[in-house]
Amino acid sequence: MSRLEKSSPVIHLTLEQKQQIAQVDISINAKIAEKKIFLEDQINKATYQEREALERQLVSEIARLEEKRERDKDKIRTPATSAEKNND
């Protein structure tokens, strides 16, 4: 356990940071659900060729939103680091 902490130390979050992270999750989950509803409806109405393109688009959109989720969470977890990057 201590070896694990040396390679990636435990980050202690404030209550405000935990709430912000929860809000990011809620927001991204809502956006993913919105994309799924919209694109799955189109997929159901599409021809075979259109369906493949729409399915790829859905996978791509979900991946993009998941990446955004992680970036936003990282900014919350390490505010000093992201502030330093903005100053450069």
Buried (B, 14 or more C-beta within 10 A) or exposed (E): EEEEEEEEEEEEEEEEBEEBBEEBEEBBEEBBEEBBEEBEEBBEEBEEEEBEEBBEBBEEBBEEBEEBBEEBBEBBBBEEEEEEEEEE
